Amino acid sequence: MEIKKYHKGDGHLLSHVDRSTREIDATRPYESGVLSTPNASDIDPSRTHLNFNLSENNRHLNDVLDYIRETTGRPVRKNAVLFFSTWVVMPKQYQRFDGDLEFAHHFFEDIYDTLLLFYGLEDSDVASAWVHMDETRPHLHLYTSPIYRAEDGTLSNCFERVVPKRKYWKLHSFTEDMMRSKGWEDIELMSGTTREGNWAVRDLKRNGAKEKVRELNELLAKKQAELDQLNQNVNSQTELLRKFMKEEREKEKRLRELQESTEILQGEMDRLNRDILRSRTELAKQGTPDAETKILLNHKKELIRSLIEHPENLTAGERMELMNLNSNQKEGFYDIHQGRFDKRGHIL
């Protein structure tokens, strides 16, 4: 099964399938009154009289134009699809060349009814439905005008609505199922290449390829947009990470500066403490200690007195130091211990 669409320049094909008034000559080009086709050598003129038209119509180009204008009530566009063909070959198991036209009529009438049902067309939309019995395999050329009937009752000439691409892919399976329901067993109308998804009609191939390219381009654009968004997010995250690392480096630098400042201040504090201690010591020597120094000295005196009263642990060196320390005091070492040097005390 094949589908092909036609425009104004293809009007001669409507008369091409009607061999009832033309002679066949494979050596001459197509001329008025002469039918020459690439498959003319396969035609058996002795069986041409067996050909028949399933439709009451046998329109040519001007008839088709008039029908479209009258049916739709609109002028016909120059680039409009005026008619399209559906080519169906009888399966080998049903081929009979014994002149059994009734059998052929029965088979192709069922095909005819099934195709009109599939397309949503009426008998009046058919330009012609010639069955050729004079070639290698009997086949049907169904030519129909693509009259689309909308739900609101309006009519228009639109091939894309009558045979959208998504609908075309169901043509073979729908036709085979319908024919089986009519009693035609083991019927297969789909060729191997078509079953694998290779369109038989060049126009459909081209249109399908364009549609596929368009879908792929849309998918590519969508994926590119997603990639751009991801790159933008990555750049944003990278910028945030760079900013965070910069802030961390600044914090580390600031911390080192604070540590250095702390060390400097600590050194200065140690120096001040030494100066204060030195000053207090000088004041103590001069007899004018400050309040804190007095507290320390008094505490020291009490400690010395306590140690002197218990001199049993003094070494000889410590006794000499104690003697020197108390030599200028009113209450000396001898006075406290009554001249005894065999006892120990301690002095800070």
C-alpha positions in Angstrom: 0.0 0.0 0.0 1.3 3.4 -1.0 0.0 7.0 -0.7 0.9 9.9 -2.8 -0.5 13.4 -3.1 -0.9 15.5 -6.2 -1.3 19.2 -7.2 -2.5 21.0 -10.4 0.5 19.9 -12.5 -0.3 16.2 -11.9 -3.8 16.3 -13.4 -2.8 14.0 -16.3 -2.5 11.1 -13.8 -6.2 11.0 -13.4 -6.5 10.1 -17.1 -3.4 7.9 -16.9 -5.2 5.2 -14.8 -8.2 5.1 -17.2 -7.0 2.9 -20.1 -10.5 2.3 -21.5 -10.0 5.0 -24.2 -6.2 4.9 -24.7 -3.9 2.6 -26.5 -0.7 1.4 -24.8 2.7 2.0 -26.4 5.9 1.6 -24.3 8.1 3.1 -26.9 6.4 6.6 -27.2 6.1 9.4 -24.6 2.8 10.4 -23.1 0.8 12.1 -25.8 -2.9 12.8 -26.3 -4.6 9.6 -27.0 -1.5 7.5 -26.2 -0.7 6.0 -22.8 3.0 5.3 -22.1 4.2 4.4 -18.6 7.4 3.1 -17.1 5.5 -0.2 -16.5 3.9 -0.4 -19.9 6.0 -3.5 -20.7 4.2 -5.3 -17.8 0.8 -4.5 -19.3 -1.0 -7.3 -21.1 -3.4 -5.5 -23.5 -5.4 -8.8 -23.9 -6.6 -8.3 -20.3 -7.0 -4.5 -20.3 -10.8 -5.0 -20.9 -10.9 -6.6 -17.4 -10.0 -3.3 -15.8 -12.9 -1.7 -13.9 -13.7 1.4 -11.9 -15.3 0.9 -8.4 -16.5 4.5 -8.3 -19.3 6.1 -10.3 -17.0 9.0 -10.8 -14.2 9.2 -13.3 -13.1 12.8 -12.9 -10.2 14.6 -14.6 -8.4 17.7 -13.3 -11.1 20.3 -14.2 -13.8 18.1 -12.7 -11.8 17.8 -9.5 -11.4 21.6 -9.3 -15.1 22.1 -9.8 -16.0 19.5 -7.2 -13.7 21.1 -4.5 -15.0 24.6 -5.2 -18.6 23.5 -5.0 -18.2 21.3 -2.0 -16.1 23.7 0.2 -17.5 27.0 -1.2 -14.0 28.4 -1.4 -11.5 29.1 -4.2 -8.7 26.5 -4.6 -5.2 27.6 -3.6 -2.5 27.3 -6.3 -0.4 25.0 -4.1 -3.3 23.0 -2.7 -3.3 19.2 -2.8 -6.2 18.5 -5.2 -6.2 14.7 -4.9 -4.2 11.9 -3.5 -3.8 8.3 -4.5 -3.8 5.1 -2.5 -2.3 2.1 -4.3 -3.2 -1.3 -3.0 -1.9 -4.6 -4.5 -3.9 -7.8 -4.1 -2.0 -10.4 -2.0 -0.5 -13.3 -4.0 -2.7 -15.9 -2.5 -5.8 -14.2 -3.8 -4.6 -13.5 -7.4 -6.7 -15.1 -10.1 -6.4 -14.6 -13.8 -9.2 -16.8 -14.9 -11.5 -13.9 -15.5 -13.2 -14.2 -12.1 -14.1 -10.5 -12.0 -16.6 -11.1 -9.3 -13.9 -12.3 -6.9 -11.7 -9.2 -7.7 -14.7 -6.9 -7.3 -15.5 -8.4 -4.0 -11.9 -8.1 -2.7 -11.3 -4.5 -3.9 -14.8 -3.3 -2.9 -13.9 -4.3 0.7 -10.6 -2.4 0.3 -12.4 0.6 -1.1 -14.9 0.8 1.8 -12.2 0.3 4.3 -10.0 3.1 2.9 -12.9 5.6 2.8 -13.7 4.7 6.4 -10.1 5.2 7.4 -9.8 8.6 5.7 -13.3 9.8 6.8 -14.2 10.4 3.2 -17.4 9.8 1.2 -18.1 8.3 -2.2 -18.6 11.7 -3.6 -15.0 12.6 -2.7 -13.6 9.9 -5.0 -12.3 11.0 -8.3 -11.8 7.4 -9.6 -11.1 4.0 -8.2 -9.6 2.0 -11.1 -8.6 -1.6 -10.6 -6.0 -2.8 -13.1 -6.3 -6.4 -14.0 -3.9 -6.3 -17.0 -0.6 -6.1 -15.1 1.5 -8.7 -13.2 -0.5 -8.3 -10.0 -4.1 -6.8 -9.8 -4.1 -3.5 -7.9 -6.3 -0.6 -7.1 -5.6 3.1 -7.8 -7.9 5.0 -5.5 -7.9 8.8 -6.3 -9.7 11.0 -3.8 -10.0 14.7 -3.0 -8.9 15.4 0.6 -12.2 16.9 1.8 -12.0 17.4 5.6 -15.3 17.5 7.5 -15.0 19.3 10.8 -17.2 18.6 13.8 -19.0 21.9 13.3 -20.0 20.8 9.8 -17.6 23.0 7.9 -15.8 21.5 4.9 -12.3 22.3 3.6 -9.8 20.9 1.2 -6.9 19.9 3.5 -4.7 16.8 3.0 -2.8 17.3 6.3 -6.0 17.0 8.2 -7.4 14.0 6.3 -4.1 12.1 6.3 -1.9 13.5 9.2 1.4 11.6 9.6 0.4 10.0 12.9 -2.7 8.6 11.1 -0.7 7.3 8.1 1.3 4.9 10.3 -2.0 3.2 11.2 -3.2 2.7 7.6 -1.8 -0.8 7.1 -2.8 -2.3 10.4 -6.2 -0.7 10.3 -6.9 -2.0 6.7 -5.6 -5.5 7.5 -7.7 -5.7 10.7 -10.8 -4.5 8.8 -10.2 -7.0 6.0 -9.8 -9.9 8.4 -13.1 -8.9 10.0 -14.7 -9.2 6.6 -13.4 -12.7 6.2 -10.1 -12.2 4.3 -7.7 -14.5 6.3 -3.9 -14.3 6.2 -4.0 -11.0 4.5 -0.9 -8.8 4.5 -0.8 -5.5 2.7 2.3 -4.1 4.2 5.6 -4.6 2.3 8.8 -5.4 4.2 10.3 -1.9 3.7 7.1 -0.3 4.9 6.9 -2.5 7.9 10.4 -1.4 8.9 9.3 2.2 8.7 10.5 3.2 5.2 7.7 5.1 3.5 7.0 3.9 0.1 5.9 7.3 -1.3 8.6 9.9 -2.0 6.5 12.8 -0.9 5.7 11.1 2.4 9.4 10.2 2.8 10.3 13.8 2.2 7.7 15.2 4.5 8.4 12.6 7.1 12.1 13.3 7.0 11.4 17.1 7.3 9.1 16.4 10.2 11.7 14.2 11.8 14.4 16.8 11.3 12.1 19.4 12.8 11.4 17.3 15.8 15.1 16.5 16.3 15.9 20.2 15.9 13.3 21.0 18.6 14.7 18.4 20.8 18.2 19.6 20.2 17.2 23.2 21.0 15.5 22.0 24.2 18.6 20.0 25.2 20.8 23.0 24.3 18.6 25.2 26.5 18.9 22.7 29.4 22.7 22.6 28.8 22.9 26.4 28.8 20.9 26.5 32.0 23.2 23.9 33.6 26.3 25.8 32.5 24.7 29.0 33.9 24.1 27.2 37.2 27.7 25.8 37.2 29.1 29.3 36.5 26.9 30.7 39.3 28.0 28.0 41.7 31.7 28.5 40.6 31.4 32.2 41.2 29.9 31.6 44.7 32.7 29.1 45.5 35.3 31.6 44.2 33.8 34.3 46.4 33.6 32.0 49.4 37.3 31.0 49.0 38.3 34.6 48.7 36.4 35.4 51.9 38.0 32.4 53.7 41.5 33.7 52.6 40.6 37.1 53.8 39.5 35.6 57.2 42.7 33.6 57.5 44.8 36.7 56.7 42.8 38.7 59.3 43.2 35.9 61.9 47.0 35.9 61.3 47.0 39.6 61.7 45.1 39.3 64.9 47.4 36.6 66.2 50.4 38.8 65.4 48.7 41.8 67.1 47.9 39.6 70.1 51.5 38.4 70.3 52.7 42.0 70.1 50.3 43.1 72.8 51.2 40.1 75.0 54.9 41.0 74.7 54.1 44.6 75.6 52.0 43.4 78.5 54.9 41.2 79.7 57.2 44.1 79.4 54.8 46.4 81.4 54.5 43.7 84.1 58.3 43.5 84.4 58.5 47.3 84.6 55.8 47.3 87.2 57.5 44.6 89.2 60.8 46.4 88.9 59.2 49.7 90.0 57.5 48.0 93.0 60.8 46.4 93.9 62.6 49.8 93.8 59.8 51.4 95.8 60.1 48.6 98.4 63.8 49.1 98.7 63.2 52.8 99.2 60.7 52.1 102.0 57.7 53.5 100.0 56.0 50.5 98.7 52.5 50.8 97.2 49.5 49.0 98.7 49.8 45.8 96.7 53.5 45.6 97.3 52.9 46.1 101.0 50.5 43.2 101.0 53.0 41.0 99.3 55.8 42.1 101.6 53.7 41.5 104.7 52.8 38.2 103.4 56.4 37.5 102.7 57.4 38.5 106.2 54.8 36.3 107.7 56.0 33.5 105.6 59.7 34.1 106.5 58.7 34.2 110.2 56.8 31.0 109.9 59.8 29.3 108.2 62.3 30.7 110.6 60.3 29.3 113.5 60.7 25.9 111.9 64.3 25.9 110.7 64.9 22.1 110.9 64.9 21.8 107.1 67.3 24.6 106.3 70.6 23.9 104.6 73.8 25.6 105.5 73.6 27.9 102.5 70.0 28.8 103.4 71.1 29.7 107.0 73.8 32.0 105.7 71.2 33.6 103.4 68.9 34.0 106.3 71.6 35.5 108.5 72.4 38.1 105.8 68.8 38.9 105.3 68.2 39.5 109.0 71.4 41.2 109.8 69.9 44.7 109.3 66.6 43.9 111.0 65.8 44.7 114.6 64.8 41.2 115.3 67.7 39.1 113.9 68.2 35.4 113.5 70.1 35.1 116.8 67.3 36.8 118.7 64.7 34.5 117.3 66.6 31.3 117.8 68.8 32.2 120.7 72.0 31.7 118.8 71.2 28.2 117.7 72.4 27.4 114.2 71.5 23.8 114.2 67.8 24.4 113.3 66.5 25.2 109.8 64.1 27.7 108.4 63.4 29.1 104.9 63.3 32.5 103.4 61.7 33.6 100.2 
